[in-house]
Amino acid sequence: MTDLGPDRVLAELAQAVAGGRAAVLATIVATSGSVPRHVGTKMIVHADGSMVGTIGGGMVEDAIRRDALEALRRDEPGLHRYALQDTERGDFGVCGGTMTVFLEPHASPRTVFVIGAGHVGKAVVDLAHWLGYRTVVVDERAEMLDEDALPRADVRFAGTVADAIAAHPITERTSVIVVTRSQTLDAQIVPLLLETEAGYIGVMGSRRRWEITKRAVEASGVAEGSLARVHHPIGLEIGAETVEEIAVSIMAQVVASSRTGS
């Protein structure tokens, strides 16, 4: 466990959040008696249980890690008190003091992951950004990802969807919008998305196009039941005609899915 200063720890936290990774910031806010670290010392506990920094080491740090992961699961910050007493009595340490630690979970941000940087994809990114979502847009055509064309995209990824998912993992707080130029691409992409924890998957296209895509996906070995996760037709029925109205329809469905589960 590397001992890092508070600035380094906070920088690590900012990097994790910017990358869409959940983490918990643990900060010592009060101490009494003999303790190994002072008030203000910070540590990060990542969602996989790995830690950056240290606020005591040993058994007390293991206890903090467990409590931090529970705080992240519940998305509830809180104060936790730890006694560092005699290990022979089953306690955390031999210092004899106590310390109070504030656990502050930072869940992965709500993200809209747009596959396809055409007109609809750009409109969805703009609207999602305005609604406060972190936005990721993916397209194999690098020329479609110009910053001037997509100024509100937090991440512009030129490459395959598989590589994009590896670089920017999809979590249960991610809504995936598939607005590609062909059903062949959709048939390749959908199985990859079904392997993720995406909270929402929507695929744009006509009913006929979706039926062709669906048959191709099933032929690749994906169970028919898995396809029930895919929203198609994408978006709420509002009579949308313009690109901007289609984006409103899609994001309305994303919001409804995340807020109500419907």
N, C-alpha and C positions, 0 to 999 in steps of 0.2 A: 504494500500500500504506500503510494507516494504521498508525501506531505507537501501540499501546495498552498500558496497564499490565497486569500479570498478573491483577489482579482482573477487569478488563473482558474479558480473553481467556477466563478460566475461566467467567465468566458467559455468554459467548457459547457456550462448549462445553456448559454445562448446558442452555441453551435448545435447542441442536441435538439433544442426546440426548433431552430431554423431548419434543421434537417428532418423535422417531423417525427423525432424520437421522444418518447415519454421519459420523464426523469423526476426524481424527488430531490429537493434541496434540503439538507439537514443542517441546522445552525444551532450551536450552543448559545442559549439565551440567559442562562443562570447557572451558577455553581455554588457549592458549599463544601468546606473541608478540602481535602487533598484530592485533586483530579489531574489527569494527564494533560488536558488542553484547556485553554482559556475561553472566556465569553467572546463570541464572534467567529470562532473557528467554524469552517464550513466543509461539507462533504456532499457529493452527489451520489445517489443510488439510481442506476439505470433500470429500466423495466426488466432487463434480463438478470438483474441481481448484481451486476458488476458495479464497482465503486470507484470514484475518483476523489482523491483527497483522503484525509483521515481525521476523525474527531475522538480518537481514543484507542482504537485497536482492540484486539482480543474478543472476549465474549460479549462485551458491551456493544461493540460494533456489529456483531452478528445479530444482536437483539434489535438494534436500530435498523438494520437492513430489513429484517422481517416486518417491523412496524411500518417502514417506509413503503414496502411493496403493498401492504394492506391499505395504507393511506392512498396509494396510487390507484388501487383497485376500486376503492370507494370514492376517490376524488374528493377527499376531505382533509384539509390541513388541520394540524392540532399540536398541542404540547404533550411531550412524553418525558417522564422523570425516570432516571436510571440511578441505582445505587451501586457504587463500586466498593464492595466489601470483601469479605473473606471467601475465596473460591472454595475452600473446604466445606463451607456452609451452603454451597450451591449458588453463590452470588457472582457478580460480574468481575470483580477485580480485588486488588489488595490495597488500593489507595485510601479507602475509608470514606471518601466523599460522595457527593451526589451531583448530578448535572441534569439540567432541563434542556431538552432539545425540541426545537420547532421543526416539524416536518411539513414541507410545502410542496405538494404534488404539482407537476406541470404536465398535464396530459398532452398527448400528441395533438397538434392543432387540427381543427376541422379543415379538411383539404378537398378541393375539387380537382380531380385528375382527368384532364381532357386528352383524349387520343384522337388526333386529327386537328390540324391547324388551319382548316378552311374557314369560310365565312361564319358558319354556325359555331365552330370551335372558338373563334376569336370573340364572338358575341357572348358566349357562355363565360369565357375567362373574364371579360370586362364586368359582367354582371356579378359573377361570383366574388370577384375582388371587391366590388362595391358593397356586397353583403357581408364582407368580413372574412371570407374564406382564404386560406392559403391556396394558391393556384399553381398547378403543374400542367404544362402542355407538352405533348410528345408527338413528334412526327419524324419519319425517316428522311423527309425532304428538308435539309438544313435551310434552304432558301426561304422556306415558309415561316421560319422562326426568327425573323429579323426583329430586333428590339423595338424599332419604330412601329412595326405592325402589331406587336404584342407588348405594349409598355406596361400592362398591368399583370403580366405573368411573373410570378415569383421565381419559377423555374421554367426554362425553355430547354427541352432535351431533344437533341437531334440523334436519332438512333432507333433501335428496335424497342418494342414494348417490353420484352424480356429484360433488356439491359436497363431500361428506365425503371422497372419495378425493383431490380437489384440495387440501383443507385438511390431510389426514393421509395422505400417500402410502403406498401398499401396496408393500412390498418383498418380496424372497424370504424374509425372516424373519417375514412376516405370515401368519397362518392366518385365513381368512375363514369365518365361520359364518353361513349364511343361514337364518334361522328366522322368515320373514315370515308374514303372515296369508293370503296368496293366491298362487296360481300365476301370476296376471297380473303381480304384482310380481316374482316370480322370473324370469319371461321377460324383463323389462326389465333386471334386475340382472345376470344371468349374463353377457351379452355384455360389459358393462363390466368385470367381474371377469377375464374371459379376456384382456383387453387389459393386465392388470397382471402383475407378476412374483410374485404370491402363491405362497408355497410350498405352501399347502393351500387348497382350496376345497371346502366341504361344504354341501349343500343338504338341508334336512329336508323330509320329506313322504312320502306313500305312493308306491308304484311307479307307480300310475296317474297321480297328479299329476305325477310326474317325466316320464313319457312325454309328457304334454300340454305340459309346459314345454319339453322337449327339442325337440319338433316346432316349437313357436313360435320357439325360438332358432335352429334350423336354417333356418326360413323367413325369418329376418331377415338371413341371409347368413353366419352363423358356420359354419365348416367342422365336419363331424361329428367329425373327429379331435380338434379342440380340446376337445370336451366330455369327452374321456377324462380330462381334468384334474379333473373334478368328482367328488367322492366322493358317491355316492348308492346305497343308503340311507346317510345320515350316521351315523357312529359305529360302534363295534365291537359285535358281537352278544353281549350279555351278559344278554339277557332283561329289559332295563330296562322298568320300568312307571311309576315316579314321575318327576316333573320332575327331581328331584335325580339319580336313576339315569340318566336320559337325558343329563344334563350330564356325568356320569362317563363314559358311553359315548362321547360326542363328544370330550371332552378326552383320553381314552385313545387315540383314533384320531389326534388332533392330535399328541400326544407321540410315538406310534409313527412318524408321518410325518416329524416333524422329526428324530428320533433315528436312525431306521433307513432312511428313505426309502421305506418300504413303506406 
